[in-house]
Amino acid sequence: MIRAASLVPQPWKNGGGMTREIATGPKGASLDGFAWRLSLADVALEGAFSSFAGVDRVLVLLDGAGMRLAEAGGAMHVLDRPLALARFAGETAIHATLINGPTRDFNVMVRRDLARATVEARRGAHAIPCTLDVTFVFCVSGQIEIELADGARLTLHAGDTLRLDQPAACSAEDDAGWLHVGIELNRDCVTVG
């Protein structure tokens, strides 16, 4: 279990804000050496996103009024409610405009030649399969109860993350929000980390 209070702030790659790394594969990998990375970001100012060549990104709004992400090619991603998500290539030039003040978001990044990611935003109770190489549950809001296949029970509060190595079931009030993140690795290139 990775508790929210244990996450350490560090500068963004472009120096324009702060991020809190949740987990990387391989463990301890740098921003140039990860196969996959999960993190939180507090966005207080409008501006350009950091460039990550060869990386696919999924961004999920956690709280705040949201933001608009304008791609240089004209595409627009609008994240204007909690659990709204956007998918884009890390090398795409993107400018973020805040809708009404600071936001917090959840980031999943995978090097597209090494891995692919699935991210599902959920509310309420759901089964959590563990069919991919790496599986995480992140509690966005409220409180969720996780029951593992071996019978163990765990409670996640907002900002907590659990890495699963067995199927599980999540029970939660309808207003509790959470993310199910799965990462599939290219076995020819990287091992589970």
C-alpha positions in Angstrom: 0.0 0.0 0.0 1.3 3.5 -0.9 -0.3 6.1 1.4 -0.9 9.6 0.1 1.1 11.1 3.0 4.3 9.2 1.9 4.5 10.9 -1.6 7.3 13.3 -1.9 7.0 16.5 -4.1 9.6 17.0 -6.8 9.9 19.4 -9.8 8.3 18.7 -13.1 10.6 17.8 -15.9 10.2 21.3 -17.4 10.4 23.0 -14.0 6.9 24.5 -14.3 5.3 22.8 -11.3 5.5 19.9 -8.8 4.7 16.2 -9.1 4.5 13.3 -6.6 5.7 10.0 -8.0 3.6 7.1 -6.9 5.4 4.2 -8.6 7.7 3.4 -11.5 8.9 0.4 -13.4 11.7 -0.4 -13.0 11.6 0.8 -9.4 13.6 4.0 -8.9 13.9 4.7 -12.6 14.6 8.3 -13.7 12.3 10.3 -15.9 14.4 9.2 -18.9 14.6 5.5 -17.9 11.1 4.3 -16.8 9.0 1.8 -18.7 5.9 3.0 -16.8 5.2 5.7 -14.3 2.3 6.8 -12.1 2.2 10.2 -10.5 0.1 13.1 -9.1 0.5 16.7 -10.3 -0.7 19.9 -8.8 -1.3 22.4 -11.6 -1.5 26.0 -10.3 -0.5 27.9 -13.4 -1.3 27.7 -17.1 1.5 26.7 -19.5 3.1 24.0 -21.6 3.3 20.4 -20.6 6.7 18.7 -20.4 7.7 16.7 -23.5 8.1 13.0 -23.2 9.2 11.6 -26.6 8.0 8.0 -27.2 5.7 8.0 -24.2 1.9 7.5 -24.2 0.1 9.4 -21.5 -3.3 9.2 -19.7 -4.3 12.2 -17.5 -7.2 12.0 -15.1 -8.6 15.1 -13.3 -8.9 14.4 -9.6 -10.1 17.7 -8.2 -10.5 21.4 -9.1 -12.6 23.0 -11.8 -10.4 21.4 -14.5 -8.4 22.4 -17.5 -8.3 22.5 -21.3 -5.4 20.9 -23.0 -4.8 22.4 -26.5 -2.6 20.3 -28.8 -0.5 22.2 -31.3 -2.4 20.4 -34.1 -5.7 21.8 -33.0 -7.2 18.9 -30.9 -8.6 19.9 -27.6 -9.1 17.8 -24.4 -11.4 19.2 -21.8 -11.2 17.9 -18.3 -14.0 19.7 -16.5 -15.2 17.2 -13.8 -13.5 14.7 -11.5 -12.6 11.4 -13.3 -12.5 13.1 -16.7 -9.6 11.7 -18.7 -7.4 12.5 -21.7 -5.1 10.3 -23.7 -2.2 11.8 -25.8 1.3 11.2 -27.0 4.0 12.6 -24.7 5.8 14.3 -27.5 2.7 16.3 -28.5 3.1 20.0 -27.8 0.3 20.8 -25.3 -0.7 24.0 -23.6 -2.9 23.8 -20.5 -5.4 26.5 -19.6 -7.0 26.3 -16.2 -10.8 26.6 -16.1 -11.1 28.2 -12.7 -8.1 27.9 -10.5 -5.7 25.1 -9.5 -6.3 21.4 -10.2 -4.8 18.1 -9.2 -4.4 15.3 -11.7 -3.3 11.7 -11.9 -0.8 10.7 -14.6 0.0 7.4 -16.2 2.9 7.3 -18.6 4.3 4.3 -20.5 7.0 4.1 -23.1 5.1 2.9 -26.1 7.8 0.4 -27.2 7.9 -1.1 -23.7 4.4 -1.1 -22.4 0.7 -0.1 -22.8 -1.7 1.1 -20.1 -5.4 0.9 -19.5 -7.0 3.3 -17.1 -10.7 3.0 -16.0 -12.4 5.6 -13.8 -14.9 3.9 -11.5 -17.5 4.8 -8.9 -19.1 2.3 -6.5 -18.4 -1.5 -6.3 -16.6 -3.5 -9.0 -14.5 -6.6 -9.4 -10.8 -5.9 -10.1 -9.2 -8.5 -12.4 -5.5 -8.9 -12.2 -4.9 -10.0 -15.8 -2.2 -7.6 -16.8 1.5 -7.5 -15.7 1.0 -4.7 -13.2 -2.3 -3.6 -11.6 -3.0 -0.6 -9.4 -6.1 0.8 -7.6 -6.0 4.5 -6.8 -8.6 6.1 -4.5 -9.7 9.4 -5.9 -12.3 10.4 -3.3 -14.1 8.9 -0.4 -13.1 5.6 1.0 -12.9 2.2 -0.7 -12.7 -1.3 0.7 -10.6 -3.9 -1.1 -11.1 -7.6 -0.5 -8.3 -9.7 -2.0 -8.8 -13.2 -3.4 -6.9 -14.6 -0.4 -9.5 -13.0 1.9 -7.4 -10.1 3.2 -9.1 -6.7 3.5 -7.6 -3.2 3.0 -9.1 0.3 3.2 -7.9 3.0 0.9 -8.6 6.7 1.5 -8.3 9.6 -1.0 -4.8 9.6 -2.5 -3.9 6.1 -1.4 -2.7 3.5 -4.0 -2.6 -0.3 -3.9 -0.6 -2.5 -6.2 -2.3 -5.8 -6.7 -0.8 -9.2 -7.4 -4.1 -11.1 -7.2 -7.7 -10.5 -8.2 -9.8 -8.4 -5.8 -13.2 -6.8 -5.3 -13.8 -3.2 -4.5 -16.7 -2.1 -2.4 -17.4 1.6 -2.1 -20.2 4.1 -1.6 -21.6 5.4 -4.9 -20.0 8.8 -4.5 -16.5 7.3 -3.9 -14.3 7.5 -7.0 -11.3 5.3 -7.9 -9.1 4.4 -10.8 -8.2 0.9 -12.0 -4.8 1.0 -13.8 -3.4 -1.9 -15.7 0.0 -2.1 -17.4 0.9 -4.7 -20.0 4.7 -5.0 -20.6 6.4 -6.0 -23.9 8.2 -9.0 -22.5 10.9 -8.8 -25.1 12.0 -5.5 -23.7 11.2 -5.2 -20.0 10.5 -7.4 -17.0 7.9 -6.8 -14.3 9.3 -4.2 -11.9 
